Amino acid sequence: MATERLSMRKTREILRLKELKRSHREISRVLGVSGATVSEAAARARAAGLDAAAIGAMTDAELDARLYPRPTTDVC
């Protein structure tokens, strides 16, 4: 069974705290999420090429689309 996706509020907070150079352990404790969740959110933002300024300028829907892109299927 798939796990429930993290709320955009928590995702934004993880990325904000990472920008402030907080440790994964500290972020996970403060937000009540696992360290793996913090790592995944940070990795997705890095892979999408997002920085704090870009994240701040995006709506939740835009951020969601960048962090969780829809898989493309090629039809032959």
TORDREN-588587 format. One record per residue: x, y, z of N, C-alpha, C, O in turn; chain; residue in three letters; residue number from 1. Coordinates in nm, 2 decimals. Atoms other than C-alpha are relative to their C-alpha. Layout:
# residues N
npx,npy,npz,capx,capy,capz,cpx,cpy,cpz,opx,opy,opz,kette,rest,nr
X,Y,Z,X,Y,Z,X,Y,Z,X,Y,Z,A,ALA,NUM
...
END
This chain:
# residues 76
npx,npy,npz,capx,capy,capz,cpx,cpy,cpz,opx,opy,opz,kette,rest,nr
0.08,-0.12,0.00,0.00,0.00,0.00,0.09,0.12,0.00,0.19,0.13,0.07,A,MET,1
-0.08,-0.12,0.01,0.13,0.34,-0.09,-0.02,0.09,0.12,-0.13,0.09,0.19,A,ALA,2
0.01,-0.09,-0.11,0.20,0.59,0.18,-0.06,0.13,-0.04,-0.06,0.17,-0.15,A,THR,3
0.07,-0.13,0.03,0.01,0.92,0.21,0.11,0.11,-0.02,0.21,0.11,0.05,A,GLU,4
-0.10,-0.11,0.03,0.19,1.22,0.06,0.00,0.10,0.11,-0.11,0.13,0.16,A,ARG,5
-0.02,-0.10,-0.10,0.32,1.48,0.29,-0.07,0.13,-0.04,-0.08,0.16,-0.16,A,LEU,6
0.07,-0.13,0.03,0.12,1.81,0.31,0.10,0.10,-0.06,0.22,0.09,-0.02,A,SER,7
-0.09,-0.10,0.06,0.26,2.10,0.11,0.05,0.09,0.11,0.16,0.14,0.10,A,MET,8
-0.05,-0.09,-0.12,0.28,2.30,0.44,0.12,-0.06,0.06,0.22,0.01,0.08,A,ARG,9
-0.11,0.07,-0.06,0.51,2.04,0.59,0.12,-0.01,-0.10,0.23,0.01,-0.06,A,LYS,10
-0.10,0.01,0.10,0.70,2.00,0.27,0.08,0.14,-0.01,0.20,0.14,-0.01,A,THR,11
-0.06,-0.13,0.00,0.76,2.38,0.25,0.08,0.03,0.12,0.19,0.09,0.12,A,ARG,12
-0.08,-0.02,-0.12,0.87,2.38,0.61,0.13,-0.08,0.00,0.23,-0.03,0.05,A,GLU,13
-0.13,0.08,0.01,1.12,2.10,0.56,0.10,0.08,-0.09,0.21,0.09,-0.05,A,ILE,14
-0.09,-0.07,0.09,1.27,2.29,0.26,0.05,0.13,0.06,0.16,0.17,0.04,A,LEU,15
-0.04,-0.13,-0.07,1.27,2.62,0.46,0.11,-0.03,0.10,0.21,0.04,0.11,A,ARG,16
-0.09,0.03,-0.11,1.45,2.46,0.75,0.14,-0.06,-0.06,0.24,-0.03,0.00,A,LEU,17
-0.12,0.05,0.07,1.70,2.28,0.51,0.08,0.12,-0.05,0.20,0.13,-0.04,A,LYS,18
-0.06,-0.12,0.05,1.77,2.63,0.36,0.08,0.07,0.12,0.18,0.13,0.10,A,GLU,19
-0.07,-0.06,-0.12,1.86,2.74,0.72,0.11,-0.09,0.06,0.16,-0.06,0.17,A,LEU,20
-0.11,0.09,-0.04,2.11,2.45,0.74,-0.03,-0.08,0.12,0.06,-0.12,0.20,A,LYS,21
0.04,0.09,-0.11,1.91,2.25,1.00,0.03,-0.14,-0.04,0.02,-0.17,-0.16,A,ARG,22
-0.03,0.14,0.03,2.00,1.89,1.03,-0.13,-0.08,-0.03,-0.24,-0.04,0.02,A,SER,23
0.12,0.08,0.02,1.76,1.62,0.91,-0.06,-0.05,0.13,-0.18,-0.05,0.14,A,HIS,24
0.05,0.05,-0.13,1.73,1.49,1.26,-0.08,0.11,0.07,-0.18,0.08,0.13,A,ARG,25
0.07,-0.11,-0.07,1.63,1.83,1.40,-0.13,0.03,-0.07,-0.23,0.05,0.00,A,GLU,26
0.12,-0.02,0.08,1.38,1.88,1.12,-0.10,-0.11,0.03,-0.22,-0.08,0.05,A,ILE,27
0.09,0.11,-0.02,1.23,1.54,1.17,-0.06,0.01,0.14,-0.18,-0.02,0.16,A,SER,28
0.06,-0.01,-0.13,1.19,1.60,1.54,-0.10,0.11,0.02,-0.20,0.09,0.08,A,ARG,29
0.09,-0.11,-0.01,1.04,1.94,1.51,-0.13,-0.02,-0.07,-0.24,0.02,-0.02,A,VAL,30
0.12,0.01,0.08,0.79,1.85,1.24,-0.07,-0.14,0.02,-0.18,-0.15,-0.03,A,LEU,31
0.07,0.13,-0.02,0.71,1.49,1.36,0.00,-0.09,-0.12,-0.10,-0.16,-0.14,A,GLY,32
-0.01,0.09,0.12,0.82,1.32,1.04,0.13,-0.08,0.01,0.21,-0.05,0.09,A,VAL,33
-0.12,0.08,-0.01,1.08,1.06,0.98,0.12,0.07,-0.07,0.10,0.16,-0.16,A,SER,34
-0.12,-0.06,0.07,1.44,1.14,0.87,0.00,-0.03,-0.14,0.04,0.05,-0.22,A,GLY,35
0.01,0.04,0.14,1.37,0.95,0.55,-0.09,0.10,-0.08,-0.07,0.13,-0.19,A,ALA,36
0.10,-0.10,0.06,1.08,1.19,0.48,0.08,0.13,-0.03,0.06,0.19,-0.14,A,THR,37
-0.07,-0.12,0.01,1.31,1.49,0.53,0.10,-0.02,-0.12,0.12,0.07,-0.21,A,VAL,38
-0.10,0.03,0.11,1.58,1.33,0.30,-0.07,0.00,-0.14,-0.02,0.05,-0.23,A,SER,39
0.07,0.01,0.13,1.32,1.25,0.03,-0.04,0.14,-0.05,-0.02,0.17,-0.17,A,GLU,40
0.04,-0.14,0.04,1.18,1.61,0.03,0.12,0.08,-0.05,0.11,0.15,-0.15,A,ALA,41
-0.12,-0.08,0.04,1.53,1.76,0.01,0.05,-0.05,-0.13,0.09,0.03,-0.22,A,ALA,42
-0.05,0.06,0.13,1.64,1.52,-0.27,-0.09,0.04,-0.11,-0.04,0.07,-0.22,A,ALA,43
0.10,-0.03,0.11,1.32,1.59,-0.47,0.02,0.15,-0.04,0.02,0.18,-0.16,A,ARG,44
-0.02,-0.14,0.03,1.38,1.97,-0.44,0.14,0.02,-0.08,0.14,0.10,-0.17,A,ALA,45
-0.13,-0.01,0.06,1.75,1.93,-0.54,-0.01,-0.05,-0.15,0.04,0.01,-0.24,A,ARG,46
0.02,0.05,0.13,1.65,1.71,-0.84,-0.08,0.09,-0.09,-0.05,0.09,-0.21,A,ALA,47
0.08,-0.10,0.08,1.40,1.97,-0.95,0.07,0.13,-0.02,0.02,0.22,-0.10,A,ALA,48
-0.07,-0.12,0.02,1.66,2.24,-0.93,-0.06,0.12,0.07,-0.05,0.23,0.03,A,GLY,49
0.07,-0.11,-0.07,1.46,2.44,-0.67,0.08,0.06,0.11,0.15,-0.01,0.18,A,LEU,50
-0.06,-0.07,-0.12,1.60,2.70,-0.43,-0.11,0.07,0.07,-0.23,0.07,0.04,A,ASP,51
0.10,-0.06,-0.09,1.43,2.89,-0.16,-0.08,0.11,-0.07,-0.20,0.12,-0.05,A,ALA,52
0.07,-0.11,0.07,1.34,3.19,-0.39,-0.10,-0.06,-0.09,-0.22,-0.01,-0.10,A,ALA,53
0.09,0.06,0.10,1.18,2.96,-0.65,-0.12,-0.06,0.08,-0.23,-0.05,0.04,A,ALA,54
0.10,0.06,-0.08,0.99,2.77,-0.38,-0.10,0.10,0.05,-0.22,0.08,0.05,A,ILE,55
0.08,-0.11,-0.06,0.86,3.09,-0.22,-0.09,0.06,-0.11,-0.20,0.11,-0.07,A,GLY,56
0.08,-0.06,0.11,0.73,3.21,-0.56,-0.11,-0.09,-0.06,-0.19,-0.04,-0.13,A,ALA,57
0.09,0.10,0.06,0.54,2.89,-0.64,-0.13,-0.01,0.09,-0.13,0.00,0.21,A,MET,58
0.12,0.04,-0.07,0.18,2.80,-0.55,0.02,-0.14,0.04,0.12,-0.21,0.00,A,THR,59
0.00,0.14,-0.04,0.12,2.47,-0.38,-0.01,-0.09,-0.11,0.06,-0.19,-0.12,A,ASP,60
0.02,0.09,0.11,0.00,2.32,-0.70,0.12,0.00,-0.09,0.16,-0.11,-0.14,A,ALA,61
-0.12,0.00,0.08,0.31,2.43,-0.89,0.11,-0.07,0.07,0.19,-0.15,0.00,A,GLU,62
-0.10,0.07,-0.07,0.54,2.30,-0.62,-0.02,-0.15,0.00,0.07,-0.23,-0.02,A,LEU,63
0.03,0.14,0.01,0.36,1.97,-0.61,0.03,-0.06,-0.13,0.09,-0.17,-0.14,A,ASP,64
-0.03,0.05,0.14,0.39,1.94,-0.99,0.15,-0.02,-0.02,0.20,-0.11,-0.09,A,ALA,65
-0.15,0.01,0.02,0.77,2.00,-0.97,0.06,-0.11,0.09,0.15,-0.17,0.04,A,ARG,66
-0.06,0.11,-0.09,0.84,1.77,-0.67,-0.05,-0.14,-0.04,0.02,-0.23,-0.02,A,LEU,67
0.06,0.13,0.03,0.61,1.49,-0.79,-0.05,0.00,-0.14,-0.18,0.00,-0.16,A,TYR,68
0.05,-0.01,0.14,0.60,1.50,-1.17,-0.07,-0.13,-0.03,-0.05,-0.24,0.02,A,PRO,69
0.08,0.12,0.04,0.35,1.27,-1.33,0.08,-0.08,-0.10,0.14,-0.03,-0.18,A,ARG,70
-0.07,0.09,0.09,0.50,0.97,-1.50,-0.06,0.01,-0.14,-0.18,0.02,-0.16,A,PRO,71
0.04,-0.01,0.14,0.49,0.99,-1.88,-0.01,-0.15,-0.05,0.08,-0.23,-0.02,A,THR,72
0.01,0.14,0.06,0.38,0.68,-2.07,0.01,0.02,-0.15,-0.07,0.10,-0.21,A,THR,73
-0.02,0.00,0.15,0.49,0.63,-2.43,-0.09,-0.10,-0.06,-0.09,-0.22,-0.03,A,ASP,74
0.09,0.09,0.07,0.22,0.48,-2.65,0.06,-0.02,-0.14,0.09,0.07,-0.21,A,VAL,75
-0.06,0.03,0.13,0.35,0.30,-2.95,-0.10,0.00,-0.11,-0.06,-0.03,-0.22,A,CYS,76
END
